[in-house]
Amino acid sequence: MGPGQPSNAVRDSIVALVLALLLGLAWIVRDQAPLAALRLPDTDDGMRLQQVRDWLGGQPFADLAQHRLGPPPGLEMHWSRLADLLPAGLILLLTPMVGSHVATVAAVAVVPVLWFAVALILVAAIARRLGISGSMAAVIAALAFPATTLFFPGRIDHHNLQMVLVLALLWATLGRGSLQGGAVAGLATMLSLVVGLETAPLLAAGGLAIALRWWRGDAGAQARMTGYATALLLALAAGRPVFASSGWAYPACDGFTAILWRAAMLVALAPAAMAVAGFATTRRKRRFDVMLTAGALAIGAAALVSPACLHPYGAVDPTLARLWLAQVAEAQSVLSAPGWHGTAYLGLALVGLGAGLWHAWRTRTTDAAILAGFQSVAVLVALTQLRGAYAAAVLAAPALAAMIAAARARGPLPLAAAWLASAGLVYAFLGDALAPKAIAAAGPGCTAPAALARVAALPPGLVAAPIDLSGFLLPATRHRFLAGPYHRNTQGNRAMLDLFLSPPAQAEATARRWGVDYVALCPDGLGELGSAGNDAHRLAGALHAGQVPGWLAQVSRPGEAPMVYRLVGRGTTH
């Protein structure tokens, strides 16, 4: 039987499930202490948990505002409830049996592993459609750093869900077309747009692949185009009443807003026009004219109606963009990142792209060319923003499996070299070896569970803390926070920077104007600002130097992190 036979599909799915369960269990055992304390790996994971808690606690489904972040009444988040559904469902299911805390711990540990299993199953299915061993591709994907980090226990933010949706889209573009396959592509595209815009280039690549196959007249291409266009339009139409949030009218194209929805609906008219035209003609020349005209008109209309989508983050304050957003690791270009970082994040992707281009050249098939196209787009995204490296790594798995299969015929040494080149962890270890050995900072961790618990024990109030520290503290406490790692929080983030970078006397006026109760700072807080963050004439530098102004009273003990101060006259009854 060939790689596409049903028996292989069952075997590959079992391999994928076993890999996901074994690795997931190992990760859970490794991270059991922070998981038990609900200290999640990333600030976005913690915020996702808080969004789920607020929803289960009575906040309306459509109200995605985080009411404890930024100026009152809170910050309209650019997120979606779609990613909340699975963790919320597990918490609701398990709470009557094990209690709220254990149910929450179980949910944040299990949800990423479930998505990991689905991702590996999809990778295996993609490989089978390419005539490649699905089991081998699943093994490679299970080790595909940095993509695997998205599936660590606690990673409940939306990135792993987006990876699954991109894989579903790629699968639907391969092989003989069908109405059902097209519908899967359309639904995956719509759901990914609802979740976020990070994968938009890959969604465009999927739509282009479907359009090109329709123009060429590939087997089942008309049926696939019809299913794609119908599902995309209907899903977008249904998505508005289901997933439109309280921030629907927010004037940006940074999430599932009215601006994005209008642009997506207009672009979706292009495949609809092609689907209709496909019933009237099979001639390539006429189909090309329809594809070019409909695509140009749809994209032009979308740009005219929703110009904000040309610059999704254009509304970010320039100072924040320079001092904060430009420092966010996943938003940096691999070209500007240190060499060791690029090796770790893009090593597997580049080797995989080479394997994908080789496989496309060797087989001369449309399916192999589409896979190489997806890989190319992901690598190009990574050259602009490192977040593209996650998709590039997992998309490399089928091509790398083909490379290993070819190396097997050449003997044990080429086979061993192919496996070594296909192991994502090798690049992670290599990057770590090349990284400069920084001297570990003395003292306790600023966001360790015990540190977060100390801040949580204080009477609730408004806390002014650096952006990332606020992101960890918010889900661990009952406090409100001025700043947070979200680009829409312009006022709060600017107020926090103004506070810490002002002379102490001026900083007091800022703190009292905003109603701040506590000021919190890590020993290395605002270090990314260089000398400005350590200037003793500014509040941050003065606190680092132990020079506490009279309007602040230290409530943390000497040597504790974070350093926490109460505004004199505030923070005791709030």
C-alpha positions as CSV (number, residue, x, y, z in Angstrom):
1,M,0.0,0.0,0.0
2,G,1.2,3.6,-0.7
3,P,1.5,6.4,1.7
4,G,-2.0,7.6,1.0
5,Q,-3.8,4.4,1.9
6,P,-6.2,4.3,4.8
7,S,-4.1,1.9,6.8
8,N,-1.3,4.3,6.7
9,A,-3.6,7.1,7.8
10,V,-4.5,5.1,10.9
11,R,-0.9,4.2,11.7
12,D,0.3,7.8,11.2
13,S,-2.5,9.1,13.5
14,I,-1.5,6.6,16.2
15,V,2.1,7.7,15.9
16,A,1.2,11.3,16.1
17,L,-1.0,10.8,19.2
18,V,1.7,8.7,21.0
19,L,4.3,11.4,20.3
20,A,2.1,14.2,21.5
21,L,1.1,12.3,24.7
22,L,4.7,11.2,25.5
23,L,6.2,14.6,24.9
24,G,3.3,16.4,26.6
25,L,3.6,14.2,29.7
26,A,7.3,14.8,29.9
27,W,6.8,18.6,29.5
28,I,4.1,18.6,32.2
29,V,6.4,16.7,34.6
30,R,9.2,19.1,33.9
31,D,7.0,22.2,34.5
32,Q,4.7,20.9,37.2
33,A,5.8,23.5,39.8
34,P,5.0,26.6,37.8
35,L,1.9,25.0,36.3
36,A,0.6,24.2,39.8
37,A,1.0,27.9,40.7
38,L,-0.5,29.0,37.4
39,R,2.7,30.8,36.5
40,L,2.4,30.4,32.7
41,P,5.3,30.6,30.2
42,D,4.4,33.9,28.6
43,T,2.5,37.1,29.5
44,D,0.0,36.3,26.7
45,D,-0.8,32.9,28.2
46,G,-1.5,34.5,31.5
47,M,-3.7,37.1,29.9
48,R,-5.6,34.4,28.0
49,L,-6.2,32.7,31.3
50,Q,-7.5,35.9,32.8
51,Q,-9.8,36.5,29.8
52,V,-11.2,33.0,30.4
53,R,-11.7,33.6,34.1
54,D,-13.4,36.9,33.5
55,W,-15.8,35.2,31.0
56,L,-16.6,32.3,33.3
57,G,-17.0,34.8,36.1
58,G,-19.8,36.6,34.3
59,Q,-18.2,38.9,31.8
60,P,-20.3,38.8,28.5
61,F,-19.1,36.7,25.6
62,A,-18.7,39.8,23.4
63,D,-17.0,41.9,26.1
64,L,-13.3,41.3,25.5
65,A,-12.1,44.3,27.4
66,Q,-9.6,43.7,30.1
67,H,-11.1,45.9,32.8
68,R,-8.0,45.8,35.1
69,L,-5.6,47.1,32.5
70,G,-5.0,50.6,31.4
71,P,-7.1,53.7,32.1
72,P,-10.8,53.1,33.2
73,P,-13.0,51.4,32.1
74,G,-10.2,49.1,30.8
75,L,-8.5,48.1,27.6
76,E,-10.4,46.7,24.5
77,M,-8.3,43.7,23.6
78,H,-7.7,42.8,20.0
79,W,-8.2,39.1,20.8
80,S,-11.0,36.7,20.1
81,R,-13.2,34.4,22.2
82,L,-12.4,31.6,19.7
83,A,-9.2,30.7,21.5
84,D,-11.0,30.8,24.9
85,L,-13.5,28.1,24.0
86,L,-11.3,25.0,24.6
87,P,-9.7,26.0,28.0
88,A,-13.0,27.4,29.2
89,G,-14.8,24.2,28.2
90,L,-12.3,22.0,30.1
91,I,-12.5,24.2,33.2
92,L,-16.3,24.0,33.2
93,L,-16.2,20.2,32.6
94,L,-13.6,19.4,35.3
95,T,-14.5,21.9,38.1
96,P,-17.4,19.9,39.5
97,M,-15.2,16.9,39.8
98,V,-11.8,18.3,41.1
99,G,-12.5,21.9,42.0
100,S,-11.7,25.2,40.3
101,H,-8.0,25.4,40.8
102,V,-7.1,21.8,39.8
103,A,-9.5,22.1,36.8
104,T,-7.7,25.3,35.7
105,V,-4.3,23.7,36.1
106,A,-5.4,20.7,34.1
107,A,-6.9,22.9,31.4
108,V,-3.7,25.0,30.9
109,A,-1.6,21.8,30.8
110,V,-3.8,19.7,28.5
111,V,-5.0,22.3,25.9
112,P,-1.6,22.8,24.3
113,V,-1.0,19.0,24.1
114,L,-4.4,18.5,22.4
115,W,-3.5,21.1,19.8
116,F,0.0,19.4,19.5
117,A,-1.7,16.1,18.7
118,V,-3.9,17.7,16.0
119,A,-0.9,19.5,14.5
120,L,1.1,16.3,14.2
121,I,-1.9,14.4,12.7
122,L,-2.2,17.2,10.1
123,V,1.5,17.2,9.3
124,A,1.2,13.4,8.7
125,A,-1.8,13.9,6.5
126,I,0.0,16.6,4.4
127,A,3.0,14.3,4.0
128,R,0.7,11.4,2.8
129,R,-0.8,13.7,0.1
130,L,2.7,14.4,-1.1
131,G,3.6,10.7,-1.2
132,I,5.8,11.0,1.8
133,S,5.9,8.9,5.0
134,G,3.4,10.5,7.4
135,S,4.9,8.9,10.4
136,M,8.4,10.1,9.6
137,A,7.0,13.7,9.0
138,A,5.2,13.5,12.4
139,V,8.4,12.5,14.2
140,I,10.3,15.5,12.6
141,A,7.5,17.9,13.4
142,A,7.5,16.7,17.0
143,L,11.1,17.9,17.3
144,A,10.7,21.0,15.1
145,F,12.1,23.8,17.3
146,P,10.9,26.5,17.7
147,A,7.4,25.4,16.7
148,T,7.3,22.9,19.5
149,T,7.6,25.6,22.1
150,L,4.1,26.8,21.1
151,F,2.7,23.5,22.5
152,F,4.4,23.5,25.9
153,P,2.0,23.1,28.8
154,G,0.7,26.5,29.8
155,R,0.9,27.8,26.2
156,I,-2.9,28.5,26.0
157,D,-2.6,31.7,23.9
158,H,-3.8,31.5,20.3
159,H,-0.5,30.8,18.4
160,N,-0.8,27.0,18.6
161,L,-4.4,27.2,17.3
162,Q,-3.3,29.4,14.4
163,M,-0.6,26.8,13.6
164,V,-3.3,24.1,13.4
165,L,-5.5,26.2,11.1
166,V,-2.6,27.0,8.7
167,L,-1.8,23.2,8.5
168,A,-5.5,22.5,7.8
169,L,-5.4,25.1,5.0
170,L,-2.3,23.6,3.5
171,W,-3.8,20.1,3.6
172,A,-6.9,21.4,1.8
173,T,-4.9,22.9,-1.1
174,L,-3.1,19.6,-1.9
175,G,-4.3,16.6,-3.9
176,R,-7.4,16.2,-5.9
177,G,-9.8,19.0,-5.2
178,S,-13.3,18.5,-3.7
179,L,-16.1,20.6,-2.4
180,Q,-15.4,19.4,1.1
181,G,-11.7,20.2,0.9
182,G,-12.4,23.7,-0.4
183,A,-14.9,24.2,2.5
184,V,-12.1,23.2,4.9
185,A,-9.8,25.8,3.4
186,G,-12.4,28.6,3.5
187,L,-13.4,27.8,7.1
188,A,-9.7,27.6,8.3
189,T,-9.0,30.9,6.6
190,M,-11.9,32.6,8.3
191,L,-11.2,31.2,11.7
192,S,-7.6,32.2,11.5
193,L,-8.6,35.8,10.7
194,V,-10.9,35.7,13.7
195,V,-8.0,34.6,15.9
196,G,-5.4,37.1,14.7
197,L,-3.5,38.5,11.7
198,E,-0.1,36.9,12.3
199,T,-0.7,34.2,9.7
200,A,-2.3,36.5,7.1
201,P,0.6,36.0,4.5
202,L,0.1,32.2,4.8
203,L,-3.7,32.5,4.4
204,A,-3.0,34.6,1.2
205,A,-0.6,31.8,0.0
206,G,-3.4,29.3,0.5
207,G,-5.9,31.4,-1.5
208,L,-3.4,31.9,-4.3
209,A,-2.7,28.2,-4.5
210,I,-6.4,27.4,-4.8
211,A,-6.8,30.1,-7.5
212,L,-3.8,28.9,-9.5
213,R,-5.0,25.3,-9.4
214,W,-8.4,26.5,-10.6
215,W,-6.8,28.5,-13.5
216,R,-4.8,25.4,-14.5
217,G,-7.9,23.3,-14.5
218,D,-6.4,20.7,-12.1
219,A,-8.6,17.7,-11.1
220,G,-11.4,18.8,-8.8
221,A,-10.1,22.4,-8.9
222,Q,-13.6,23.9,-9.7
223,A,-15.2,22.0,-6.9
224,R,-12.4,23.1,-4.5
225,M,-12.8,26.7,-5.5
226,T,-16.6,26.5,-5.1
227,G,-16.3,25.1,-1.6
228,Y,-13.6,27.6,-0.7
229,A,-15.5,30.7,-1.9
230,T,-18.8,29.5,-0.4
231,A,-17.4,28.6,3.0
232,L,-15.3,31.8,3.2
233,L,-18.2,34.1,2.5
234,L,-20.7,32.3,4.6
235,A,-18.2,31.9,7.5
236,L,-17.3,35.6,7.4
237,A,-20.9,36.6,7.3
238,A,-21.7,34.3,10.3
239,G,-18.5,35.4,12.1
240,R,-19.7,39.0,12.5
241,P,-22.6,38.3,14.8
242,V,-20.8,35.4,16.6
243,F,-17.4,36.9,17.2
244,A,-17.8,40.6,16.9
245,S,-16.6,42.0,20.2
246,S,-17.2,45.1,22.3
247,G,-14.2,46.6,20.4
248,W,-15.8,46.0,17.0
249,A,-15.6,49.6,16.1
250,Y,-12.0,50.1,17.2
251,P,-10.3,52.1,14.5
252,A,-7.6,49.6,13.5
253,C,-7.0,46.5,11.5
254,D,-5.2,44.6,14.3
255,G,-7.9,42.0,15.1
256,F,-11.4,40.9,14.1
257,T,-12.7,44.5,13.8
258,A,-15.2,46.0,11.5
259,I,-12.3,47.4,9.4
260,L,-10.8,43.9,8.9
261,W,-14.1,42.3,8.3
262,R,-15.0,44.7,5.5
263,A,-11.7,44.1,3.9
264,A,-12.0,40.3,4.2
265,M,-15.5,40.3,2.7
266,L,-14.4,42.3,-0.3
267,V,-11.3,40.1,-0.9
268,A,-13.6,37.0,-0.5
269,L,-15.6,38.2,-3.6
270,A,-12.6,37.3,-5.8
271,P,-12.8,33.5,-5.3
272,A,-16.6,33.8,-5.5
273,A,-16.3,35.4,-8.9
274,M,-13.9,32.7,-10.0
275,A,-16.2,30.0,-8.7
276,V,-19.1,31.4,-10.8
277,A,-16.9,31.9,-13.9
278,G,-15.6,28.4,-13.6
279,F,-19.0,26.9,-14.4
280,A,-19.1,29.0,-17.7
281,T,-15.6,28.4,-19.0
282,T,-12.7,26.0,-18.7
283,R,-10.4,27.9,-21.0
284,R,-7.2,29.0,-19.3
285,K,-7.0,32.3,-21.0
286,R,-10.5,33.3,-19.8
287,R,-9.9,32.0,-16.4
288,F,-6.7,33.9,-16.1
289,D,-8.5,37.1,-17.1
290,V,-11.2,36.4,-14.4
291,M,-8.6,35.6,-11.8
292,L,-6.5,38.7,-12.5
293,T,-9.4,41.1,-12.8
294,A,-11.4,39.8,-9.8
295,G,-8.3,39.7,-7.6
296,A,-7.1,43.2,-8.5
297,L,-10.6,44.7,-8.1
298,A,-11.2,42.9,-4.7
299,I,-7.8,43.8,-3.3
300,G,-8.0,47.4,-4.6
301,A,-11.5,47.8,-3.1
302,A,-10.4,46.4,0.2
303,A,-7.4,48.8,0.4
304,L,-9.7,51.7,-0.5
305,V,-12.4,50.8,2.1
306,S,-10.0,49.7,4.8
307,P,-6.7,51.5,4.3
308,A,-5.8,50.8,8.0
309,C,-5.1,47.2,7.0
310,L,-2.1,48.3,5.1
311,H,-0.5,49.3,8.4
312,P,-2.1,47.1,11.2
313,Y,0.0,48.6,13.9
314,G,0.2,52.1,12.5
315,A,-1.7,53.6,15.4
316,V,1.0,52.7,17.9
317,D,2.6,55.7,19.6
318,P,6.0,56.3,18.0
319,T,7.8,56.4,21.4
320,L,6.2,53.1,22.4
321,A,7.1,51.6,19.0
322,R,10.7,52.6,19.5
323,L,11.2,51.8,23.2
324,W,8.9,48.8,23.6
325,L,7.4,47.2,20.4
326,A,10.8,47.2,18.6
327,Q,12.2,45.2,21.5
328,V,9.6,42.5,21.4
329,A,11.5,39.4,20.3
330,E,8.9,37.8,18.0
331,A,8.4,41.1,16.3
332,Q,12.0,41.6,15.4
333,S,13.6,40.7,12.1
334,V,15.9,37.7,12.1
335,L,18.3,40.0,10.2
336,S,18.6,42.3,13.2
337,A,18.6,39.6,15.8
338,P,21.9,38.2,17.2
339,G,23.5,35.5,15.0
340,W,22.9,32.7,17.6
341,H,19.3,33.7,17.8
342,G,18.8,33.4,14.1
343,T,20.6,30.0,14.1
344,A,18.2,28.6,16.7
345,Y,15.1,30.0,15.2
346,L,15.7,29.7,11.4
347,G,18.2,26.8,11.1
348,L,15.6,24.1,10.6
349,A,13.4,26.4,8.5
350,L,16.2,27.1,6.0
351,V,17.3,23.5,5.7
352,G,13.7,22.5,5.3
353,L,13.2,25.2,2.6
354,G,16.1,23.8,0.8
355,A,14.6,20.3,1.0
356,G,11.2,21.6,-0.1
357,L,12.7,23.3,-3.2
358,W,14.7,20.2,-4.0
359,H,11.6,18.0,-3.6
360,A,9.6,20.3,-5.9
361,W,12.3,20.3,-8.5
362,R,12.7,16.5,-8.3
363,T,9.1,15.6,-8.5
364,R,7.8,18.4,-10.7
365,T,4.4,18.2,-9.0
366,T,2.0,21.0,-8.2
367,D,1.6,19.7,-4.6
368,A,5.3,19.8,-3.9
369,A,5.5,23.3,-5.4
370,I,2.6,24.5,-3.1
371,L,4.4,23.1,0.0
372,A,7.6,24.9,-1.1
373,G,5.6,28.1,-1.6
374,F,4.1,27.9,1.9
375,Q,7.6,27.4,3.3
376,S,9.0,30.3,1.3
377,V,6.3,32.6,2.6
378,A,6.9,31.6,6.2
379,V,10.7,32.1,5.8
380,L,10.1,35.5,4.3
381,V,7.9,36.5,7.2
382,A,10.6,35.3,9.6
383,L,13.1,37.6,7.9
384,T,10.8,40.4,8.8
385,Q,9.4,39.1,12.1
386,L,10.8,36.1,14.0
387,R,7.2,34.9,14.7
388,G,7.3,33.5,11.1
389,A,9.9,30.9,12.2
390,Y,7.3,28.9,14.1
391,A,5.3,28.1,11.0
392,A,8.5,27.7,8.8
393,A,9.8,25.0,11.2
394,V,6.6,22.9,11.2
395,L,6.0,23.3,7.5
396,A,9.5,21.9,6.9
397,A,8.7,18.5,8.3
398,P,7.2,16.8,5.1
399,A,10.1,18.0,2.9
400,L,12.6,16.9,5.4
401,A,10.9,13.5,5.6
402,A,11.3,13.3,1.8
403,M,15.0,14.2,2.1
404,I,15.5,11.4,4.7
405,A,13.8,8.9,2.5
406,A,16.1,9.8,-0.4
407,A,19.2,9.6,1.9
408,R,18.3,6.1,3.0
409,A,19.1,4.8,-0.5
410,R,22.6,6.4,-0.3
411,G,23.8,4.5,2.8
412,P,24.1,4.9,6.6
413,L,26.2,8.1,6.7
414,P,24.0,10.2,4.4
415,L,21.0,8.9,6.3
416,A,22.5,9.9,9.7
417,A,23.4,13.3,8.3
418,A,19.8,13.8,7.0
419,W,18.3,12.9,10.3
420,L,20.7,15.2,12.1
421,A,19.9,18.1,9.7
422,S,16.2,17.4,10.3
423,A,16.3,17.5,14.1
424,G,15.1,21.0,15.2
425,L,16.6,20.5,18.6
426,V,20.0,20.5,17.1
427,Y,19.6,24.1,16.0
428,A,18.3,25.0,19.5
429,F,21.4,23.5,21.1
430,L,23.7,25.1,18.5
431,G,22.1,28.5,19.1
432,D,22.5,28.0,22.8
433,A,26.2,27.1,22.4
434,L,26.8,30.2,20.3
435,A,25.0,32.5,22.7
436,P,27.1,34.8,24.9
437,K,27.2,33.4,28.4
438,A,25.5,36.1,30.5
439,I,26.2,36.2,34.2
440,A,23.0,35.2,36.0
441,A,21.5,38.0,38.1
442,A,21.8,37.5,41.8
443,G,18.7,37.3,43.9
444,P,15.3,35.8,43.5
445,G,13.3,35.7,40.2
446,C,11.0,38.7,39.7
447,T,8.1,36.6,38.3
448,A,8.6,33.4,40.3
449,P,5.4,32.1,41.8
450,A,6.5,33.2,45.3
451,A,7.2,36.7,44.1
452,L,3.8,37.0,42.4
453,A,2.1,35.7,45.5
454,R,3.8,38.5,47.6
455,V,2.4,41.2,45.4
456,A,-1.0,39.4,45.3
457,A,-1.2,39.6,49.1
458,L,-1.2,43.4,49.1
459,P,-4.6,45.2,49.3
460,P,-5.9,45.7,45.7
461,G,-4.9,48.9,44.0
462,L,-3.6,50.4,40.8
463,V,0.0,49.3,40.1
464,A,2.5,51.1,37.9
465,A,5.0,48.5,36.8
466,P,7.0,47.9,33.6
467,I,5.1,46.3,30.7
468,D,6.2,42.7,31.0
469,L,6.1,42.6,34.8
470,S,2.5,43.9,34.6
471,G,1.7,41.1,32.2
472,F,2.7,38.4,34.7
473,L,1.2,40.2,37.7
474,L,-2.2,40.8,36.3
475,P,-3.5,37.2,36.2
476,A,-1.8,36.4,39.5
477,T,-3.3,39.2,41.5
478,R,-6.5,41.3,42.0
479,H,-4.7,44.6,41.3
480,R,-5.3,46.9,38.3
481,F,-2.3,47.8,36.1
482,L,-1.4,50.9,34.3
483,A,0.8,49.2,31.7
484,G,0.7,45.9,29.8
485,P,2.3,44.2,26.8
486,Y,-0.5,45.2,24.3
487,H,-0.2,47.8,21.6
488,R,-3.6,49.3,22.1
489,N,-2.7,50.4,25.7
490,T,-1.1,53.6,24.4
491,Q,-2.2,55.8,27.3
492,G,-1.3,53.4,30.1
493,N,2.0,52.4,28.7
494,R,3.0,56.0,28.0
495,A,2.0,57.0,31.5
496,M,4.2,54.2,32.9
497,L,7.2,55.3,30.9
498,D,6.6,58.9,31.8
499,L,6.4,57.9,35.5
500,F,9.7,55.9,35.6
501,L,11.7,58.1,33.3
502,S,10.8,61.4,35.0
503,P,12.7,63.0,37.9
504,P,11.2,61.8,41.2
505,A,9.4,65.0,42.0
506,Q,7.7,65.1,38.6
507,A,7.0,61.4,38.8
508,E,5.0,61.9,42.0
509,A,2.7,64.3,40.2
510,T,2.2,61.8,37.4
511,A,1.5,58.9,39.8
512,R,-1.1,60.9,41.8
513,R,-2.7,62.2,38.6
514,W,-3.3,58.6,37.5
515,G,-4.3,57.5,41.0
516,V,-1.5,55.0,41.3
517,D,-1.4,53.0,44.6
518,Y,1.8,51.0,44.1
519,V,5.0,51.2,42.1
520,A,6.7,47.9,41.3
521,L,10.1,47.4,39.6
522,C,12.4,44.4,39.0
523,P,16.1,44.7,39.8
524,D,16.7,44.9,36.1
525,G,13.5,46.6,35.2
526,L,13.6,49.0,32.2
527,G,17.1,47.8,31.5
528,E,16.2,47.7,27.8
529,L,16.3,51.5,27.9
530,G,20.0,51.5,28.6
531,S,21.4,54.5,30.5
532,A,18.0,56.1,30.7
533,G,16.7,53.2,32.8
534,N,19.6,53.5,35.2
535,D,19.9,57.3,35.5
536,A,19.7,58.2,39.2
537,H,18.1,61.5,38.2
538,R,15.0,59.5,37.0
539,L,12.7,57.5,39.2
540,A,13.7,54.1,37.8
541,G,17.4,54.8,38.3
542,A,16.9,56.3,41.7
543,L,15.0,53.2,42.9
544,H,17.6,50.9,41.5
545,A,20.2,52.9,43.4
546,G,18.2,52.6,46.6
547,Q,17.3,56.3,46.6
548,V,13.6,56.1,47.6
549,P,11.8,59.5,47.4
550,G,9.7,60.5,50.4
551,W,6.4,60.1,48.6
552,L,7.1,56.3,48.3
553,A,7.2,53.8,51.2
554,Q,8.8,50.4,50.4
555,V,6.6,47.5,51.2
556,S,8.8,44.7,49.9
557,R,11.7,43.5,52.1
558,P,15.3,44.3,51.2
559,G,16.5,41.8,48.6
560,E,13.0,40.8,47.5
561,A,11.9,41.0,43.9
562,P,10.0,42.7,42.6
563,M,10.7,45.9,44.6
564,V,7.3,47.2,45.6
565,Y,6.5,50.7,46.9
566,R,3.3,52.2,48.2
567,L,2.4,55.8,47.5
568,V,2.3,57.5,50.9
569,G,-1.4,58.1,51.7
570,R,-2.6,55.4,49.2
571,G,-2.6,51.6,48.9
572,T,-3.9,50.9,52.4
573,T,-7.7,51.0,52.0
574,H,-8.1,50.5,48.3
